[in-house]
Amino acid sequence: QVQLVESGGGTVQAGGSLRLSCAASGRTFSTYPMGWFRRAPGKEREFVAAINGNGGIIDYADFVKGRFTISRDNAKNTVYLQMSSLKPEDTAAYYCAVDLTPFGISSRSVGLYDYWGQGTQVTVPS
């Protein structure tokens, strides 16, 4: 059974940093793309960042480029999202997901991901 568990969320003031973690279990994930998405209050779920199996292909949404960094540690079956220079508009529930396509390319499409975590809340007060 594939399971993804996010952690690391919390409340941080504007300009601060957080590192989110997504621990995957049920199989090895070294060949699968993984991604981060978020859903803010009153808004639709949106793409944040994605990374392919070996970490060689990375994609970021424009609104986080230069502030967020996605990475993965395949030995730990874990993907990370390092967030810096946080803004109030970053407030959202953050979700990680895995695309069970071996050697697939990281994708921005919600529909291509097969399993999702429960989410972790990030709050940046204004």
JOGI-V721707 format. One record per residue. OMEGA is omega as a letter, one per 30 degrees, with the letter a starting at -180 (none if undefined). D_CENTER is the distance of its C-alpha to the mean C-alpha in Angstrom with 2 decimals. Layout:
BEGIN
omega={OMEGA/OMEGA}
d_center={D_CENTER/D_CENTER}
END
This chain:
BEGIN
omega={l/l/l/a/l/l/l/l/l/l/a/a/l/a/a/a/l/l/l/l/l/l/a/l/l/l/l/a/a/l/a/l/l/a/l/l/l/l/l/l/l/a/l/l/a/l/l/a/l/a/l/a/a/l/a/a/a/l/l/l/a/a/l/a/a/l/a/l/l/l/l/l/a/l/l/a/a/l/a/l/l/a/l/a/a/a/l/l/l/l/a/l/a/a/l/a/l/l/a/l/a/l/l/l/l/a/l/a/l/a/a/a/a/a/a/l/a/l/l/a/l/a/l/a/l/none}
d_center={20.21/16.54/14.54/10.99/11.04/8.65/10.64/11.39/11.53/14.92/17.28/17.76/20.28/19.80/19.43/17.87/14.87/12.35/10.21/7.56/7.99/7.46/11.00/12.16/15.85/18.59/18.78/17.80/14.72/15.87/16.78/13.85/11.12/7.55/4.86/2.31/5.60/7.96/11.62/14.18/17.70/19.86/17.34/15.73/12.16/10.83/8.64/6.67/6.08/6.99/9.15/12.26/13.98/15.85/13.58/16.21/14.56/11.71/11.18/10.27/11.35/14.65/14.12/11.70/13.49/15.33/13.55/9.97/9.58/7.20/9.31/10.32/13.46/14.94/17.84/15.78/13.54/10.58/7.36/6.77/5.69/9.29/10.32/14.01/16.64/15.06/16.94/18.05/16.45/12.95/13.99/11.98/10.46/6.69/5.82/4.40/7.19/9.76/12.49/15.67/17.44/18.82/18.48/16.67/15.31/11.72/11.93/11.28/13.20/12.16/15.35/14.64/12.12/14.19/12.55/10.18/9.72/11.80/9.51/10.08/12.07/12.08/15.56/17.24/20.90/22.99}
END
